[in-house]
Amino acid sequence: MISPPTHDVIKAADEFKDKTGSINELWQTDFTYFKVIGWGWYYLSTVMDDYSRYIISWELCKNMKSDDVERCINDALQKTHLRKHERPKLLSDNGSCYVSTELAKYLDRAEIYHVRGSVRHPQTQGKIERYHRSMKNVIKLDNYYSPEELEKSLAEFIEYFNNNRYHESLDNLTPSDVFFGRDYQILNQRKEIKYRTIRQRRINYLNRKLKISQENNKEIA
């Protein structure tokens, strides 16, 4: 007689049993924090596509509340132009903003199914956690004296991460290559280049071998 919850809780594991196979199938979202000198703590809300690791949306917030999460998700929905029947699942941790009634109502209206990881098991959201670590290794090399300075550095890093940083797990493609469907074309081009390179090396090898053979024949003669 008890109605089922509006979210699933994933049991602790090293990785997903059923991995995503396409973009906008699952989005990961999380907060991380930075200190702005003279201003206090600011919190970065991010929405990442699980399959491509592409950062769809982000916002530097003064708080970590459900409305901050909603704005970031709304921005991601506007950028992807997904209709309701195309909406992804949303994966988050169990922070207070993610377990709030307000967010549950919003996600229900948006027809987004909410999945939450096991408590004290950040590995469930390993991709966005790894992104945060890579980002902080760069961003925290400097001090920031205004939110605008921090936002500028964040925007530069996210631009680099999305469009210029190659990922081994993505066949050495960038997140934007995969998210915008350029991956198959690029991989096919690489295969063609590899084929032509190997073919040319074989030709060069046979030519050198033939030249050596001709020189040896001249010496014998």
C-alpha positions, -999 to 999 in steps of 0.1 A, spaced: 0 0 0 30 23 2 37 42 -29 71 37 -45 98 64 -42 103 89 -70 140 80 -72 163 50 -71 192 45 -48 222 28 -65 240 3 -43 277 9 -38 298 -4 -66 330 5 -84 311 13 -116 276 11 -132 265 -24 -141 245 -10 -171 266 18 -186 251 45 -208 253 40 -245 243 74 -259 242 110 -250 214 125 -229 207 91 -214 219 100 -180 231 134 -165 253 137 -135 250 167 -112 269 178 -82 282 208 -63 318 217 -54 331 248 -35 356 276 -38 366 304 -15 367 339 -29 389 362 -7 368 388 10 335 373 -3 334 339 13 324 305 -1 309 300 -35 294 268 -49 297 255 -84 267 236 -97 273 214 -127 253 192 -151 275 167 -170 264 142 -197 274 108 -184 282 92 -218 303 120 -233 315 138 -201 304 170 -218 296 199 -193 262 209 -205 255 236 -179 272 252 -149 265 281 -125 285 296 -97 261 300 -68 261 316 -34 242 288 -19 235 251 -24 197 250 -25 172 232 -46 164 263 -67 201 265 -76 199 230 -89 167 237 -108 183 267 -126 212 246 -137 190 218 -150 167 243 -167 197 257 -185 208 222 -196 173 215 -209 172 248 -229 206 241 -244 197 205 -254 162 212 -266 150 179 -253 113 171 -254 97 156 -223 98 120 -237 135 125 -244 145 136 -209 175 118 -193 178 103 -158 195 125 -133 221 111 -110 231 129 -78 244 123 -43 223 126 -12 230 162 -4 202 182 13 193 201 -19 190 168 -39 167 151 -14 145 181 -9 107 180 -16 110 211 -38 135 194 -61 114 162 -63 84 183 -73 104 201 -100 118 169 -114 83 154 -115 70 183 -135 100 182 -158 95 144 -162 131 137 -152 137 104 -132 160 109 -102 187 84 -93 208 88 -62 240 71 -53 247 52 -21 255 73 10 292 79 15 301 64 -19 312 92 -42 325 66 -67 289 63 -80 294 98 -95 330 90 -104 330 110 -137 319 143 -122 340 138 -91 370 132 -114 362 163 -133 361 183 -101 395 171 -91 410 179 -125 394 213 -125 405 222 -90 441 212 -98 441 241 -122 416 266 -108 431 266 -72 465 275 -84 453 311 -82 436 333 -56 404 350 -65 392 384 -51 358 386 -67 332 361 -80 337 375 -115 374 365 -115 365 330 -104 338 327 -130 362 338 -158 387 311 -148 360 285 -146 346 294 -180 381 291 -195 387 257 -180 353 243 -190 359 255 -225 392 237 -225 377 206 -209 348 203 -233 366 212 -266 404 205 -262 410 179 -236 413 144 -250 400 115 -229 414 80 -232 381 65 -222 365 84 -251 390 69 -277 411 100 -273 383 123 -284 370 154 -266 337 155 -248 323 179 -274 333 155 -302 312 128 -287 283 150 -275 278 166 -309 282 134 -329 315 141 -345 331 110 -330 323 85 -358 336 108 -385 368 115 -366 375 78 -358 369 69 -394 393 96 -406 419 83 -381 414 47 -395 419 60 -430 450 79 -421 464 49 -402 457 26 -432 474 51 -457 504 55 -433 509 17 -429 505 12 -467 531 39 -474 555 24 -449 553 -9 -466 559 6 -500 589 25 -486 602 -7 -470 599 -27 -502 616 1 -522 645 2 -498 648 -36 -500 647 -35 -538 674 -8 -538 697 -27 -515 692 -58 -537 701 -39 -569 732 -24 -553 743 -59 -541 738 -73 -577 759 -45 -591 788 -53 -567 786 -90 -576 787 -81 -613 
